[in-house]
Amino acid sequence: MNRRLLTTFMLASSLGFFAGCQSVETRIKEKPEVFAQVDKATQDKVKQGIIDIGFTEDLVYLALGAPDQKRESVTATGRSVIWIYNTYYDRYEGGISAGYHRSIYFDPYLRAYRVYYRPVFADTYSQEKEERIRVVFKDGKAAVIEQTKG
């Protein structure tokens, strides 16, 4: 009985883990009708994760996934929706002193135990977020695509 419970738990855990990781193929399976309505050249771009001017929100979703942020802008020329995709990474800050490690050893010359303190250093990182892609939709189609280079 415990083995069956363990197997069920492992299966549920792995399914939960993979549910958060979406690929282009899984997004296409979510919206096959959207993918089927476009020409072969557009399908190839979507499969490669490439977006272009004129893509609908659904096509951008298929190519890049859900955005990290959605914004709305209203100007004199009309309403636009902005999707923002970010990159997250850890930036190395260097090593800092984390204290001392105490060692006790026997000194045969003095015939006594001695205490030695050795400094300990730890690597530090800071979490960074950088905007990678910004897509501006006007009338439901991508009108502006801004992307960082480098």
C-alpha positions as CSV (number, residue, x, y, z in Angstrom):
1,M,0.0,0.0,0.0
2,N,2.8,2.4,0.9
3,R,4.5,1.8,-2.5
4,R,1.3,2.7,-4.4
5,L,1.0,5.9,-2.3
6,L,4.6,6.8,-3.0
7,T,4.2,6.2,-6.8
8,T,1.1,8.3,-6.8
9,F,2.8,11.1,-5.0
10,M,5.9,11.0,-7.3
11,L,3.6,11.1,-10.4
12,A,1.6,14.0,-9.0
13,S,4.8,15.9,-8.1
14,S,6.4,15.4,-11.5
15,L,3.2,16.5,-13.3
16,G,3.1,19.6,-11.1
17,F,6.7,20.4,-12.0
18,F,6.2,20.0,-15.7
19,A,3.0,22.0,-15.7
20,G,5.0,25.1,-15.1
21,C,7.4,24.5,-18.0
22,Q,5.6,25.3,-21.2
23,S,7.1,24.8,-24.6
24,V,5.9,26.1,-28.0
25,E,4.5,22.6,-28.8
26,T,2.4,22.5,-25.6
27,R,1.1,26.0,-26.3
28,I,0.2,25.0,-29.9
29,K,-1.7,22.0,-28.5
30,E,-3.6,24.5,-26.3
31,K,-4.7,26.6,-29.3
32,P,-4.5,24.4,-32.4
33,E,-7.2,26.3,-34.3
34,V,-5.1,29.5,-34.1
35,F,-2.0,27.7,-35.3
36,A,-3.9,26.0,-38.2
37,Q,-5.3,29.3,-39.5
38,V,-1.9,30.8,-40.4
39,D,0.4,30.1,-43.4
40,K,3.4,27.8,-43.3
41,A,6.0,30.7,-43.0
42,T,4.2,32.1,-40.0
43,Q,3.9,28.6,-38.5
44,D,7.7,28.1,-38.9
45,K,8.3,31.5,-37.1
46,V,6.1,30.5,-34.2
47,K,7.8,27.1,-33.8
48,Q,11.2,28.9,-33.6
49,G,9.9,31.5,-31.1
50,I,10.1,34.3,-33.5
51,I,7.4,37.1,-33.6
52,D,6.7,39.7,-36.3
53,I,4.7,42.8,-36.8
54,G,1.1,42.0,-37.4
55,F,1.0,38.9,-35.2
56,T,-2.1,38.7,-33.1
57,E,-1.9,38.3,-29.3
58,D,-2.6,34.5,-29.7
59,L,0.3,34.1,-32.1
60,V,2.7,36.0,-29.8
61,Y,1.5,33.8,-27.0
62,L,2.1,30.7,-29.0
63,A,5.7,31.8,-29.9
64,L,6.8,33.3,-26.6
65,G,4.3,32.2,-23.9
66,A,2.5,34.3,-21.4
67,P,4.1,37.7,-20.7
68,D,5.6,38.6,-17.3
69,Q,3.6,41.9,-17.3
70,K,0.6,43.3,-19.2
71,R,0.0,47.0,-19.4
72,E,-2.6,49.2,-21.1
73,S,-1.9,52.6,-22.6
74,V,-4.5,55.1,-23.7
75,T,-3.4,58.0,-25.9
76,A,-5.1,60.4,-28.3
77,T,-4.5,57.9,-31.1
78,G,-6.2,55.1,-29.3
79,R,-5.8,52.2,-26.9
80,S,-2.9,49.8,-26.9
81,V,-1.9,46.8,-24.9
82,I,1.7,46.2,-24.0
83,W,3.2,42.8,-23.2
84,I,6.6,42.7,-21.4
85,Y,8.9,39.7,-21.2
86,N,11.7,39.7,-18.7
87,T,14.9,37.8,-18.2
88,Y,15.8,36.8,-14.6
89,Y,19.3,36.0,-13.5
90,D,21.7,36.0,-10.5
91,R,24.5,38.6,-10.6
92,Y,27.7,37.7,-8.8
93,E,28.5,40.3,-6.1
94,G,31.8,38.8,-4.9
95,G,32.9,37.2,-1.8
96,I,32.2,38.6,1.7
97,S,33.5,37.6,5.1
98,A,31.1,35.2,6.7
99,G,32.9,34.9,10.0
100,Y,35.5,32.5,11.2
101,H,36.0,28.7,11.5
102,R,37.4,27.6,14.8
103,S,39.9,24.7,14.7
104,I,41.6,23.1,17.7
105,Y,44.8,21.3,17.3
106,F,47.5,19.8,19.5
107,D,50.9,21.7,19.4
108,P,53.6,19.0,20.1
109,Y,56.2,21.7,20.8
110,L,54.2,23.4,23.5
111,R,52.5,20.1,24.5
112,A,49.2,21.9,24.6
113,Y,46.0,22.4,22.6
114,R,45.8,25.6,20.6
115,V,42.8,27.3,19.0
116,Y,43.2,28.6,15.4
117,Y,40.6,30.9,13.8
118,R,40.5,30.8,10.0
119,P,38.4,33.4,8.1
120,V,35.5,32.0,6.0
121,F,34.2,33.7,2.9
122,A,30.9,33.3,1.1
123,D,29.9,34.1,-2.5
124,T,27.1,36.5,-2.7
125,Y,24.6,37.0,-5.5
126,S,21.8,39.4,-6.2
127,Q,18.7,38.6,-8.2
128,E,18.3,40.8,-11.2
129,K,15.4,41.3,-13.6
130,E,15.9,42.8,-17.1
131,E,13.3,43.6,-19.7
132,R,14.0,41.5,-22.7
133,I,11.0,42.0,-25.1
134,R,8.2,44.6,-25.2
135,V,5.3,44.0,-27.7
136,V,2.8,46.8,-28.3
137,F,-0.6,45.7,-29.7
138,K,-2.9,48.1,-31.5
139,D,-6.2,46.8,-32.7
140,G,-5.2,43.3,-31.6
141,K,-2.1,43.1,-33.7
142,A,1.6,43.6,-32.9
143,A,2.5,47.2,-34.0
144,V,5.8,47.6,-32.2
145,I,8.4,45.1,-31.1
146,E,11.2,46.3,-28.9
147,Q,14.0,43.8,-28.0
148,T,17.3,44.2,-26.1
149,K,20.4,43.4,-28.0
150,G,23.4,41.6,-26.6
